[in-house]
Amino acid sequence: MKKFNFTIHGNKYDVELLSIEDNIAEIEVNGSKYEVEIHKEIKTPKTPKLVRPKVFPTSEADKAKTSNPSDRKGTGGIKAPLPGTILELKVKVGDKVKSGDLLLIMEAMKMENNINADRSGVVSSIKVNTGDSVLEGDILVEIGS
């Protein structure tokens, strides 16, 4: 790997570093191989480890991906795909929506994102207002049968 020349108490040493694994180094000094222990303090990382809460499915439609798409699935929540801010609500409680209809517009990462219905039904509740900040996985709108 690397070669070094040392002089200790007037004696010259040709040292070649062969390998380093953790705190053990294999070196060759004037043709003789040695395993030496390197004394160094183990540094703890400065950056904290981020742990996000798990997002669980809220409705049968989220759980049953192999069911018939025309079957009724019950009430289900439309979740925020990213952290952001609600810009505009496009529906009211009691409105009938079809799968793919625009429910609201939210700003996330300096972009406007359309949040669409993933099922047909009636809007049973709206959990956010214009200007609200939401986190990923927060329920925005609930759609019932």
Phi, psi and omega in degrees: 000285182231148179243141180226153172240124181241149170236117181237119181052039177085352178265134180266138180231130172262116185242129176242127178274114184273314179199157176228129176224117186056244181249018178248126178244140175256120182233160175237121181245115181048042177090352179256134181269141179221150169252124182237152179262130180266128179265111177212148180279142179276121183272137175273143181294143181279333183277125179288152178276126181274132178238116180265145177291146178290143177257123183254150177298141182258346183223169178295330179295325178289328184277317188265083182282344182258007181283169179292127183298336181277349179291146174287140184246356183090191181283140179214155182259143172265122186259155176288126180284337182214162171292141181184196182234136179284123180265318187204135175265133182253355181228165175235164176298132180099347179291142174271132180233154175250161177302127180098351178292146179286124180261315182199167176242131179230148177263127177219129180056044177062025177228146175275132182238130174278130175254116185254159177289140177260004181204164174269150179159200181246136178292113183269330176199152176242120188269356183229165175235164176300133180094349180290143172266136181232156176256164177301130178093351177293141178282127182261310184221142174250133179243127180254176180286000000 
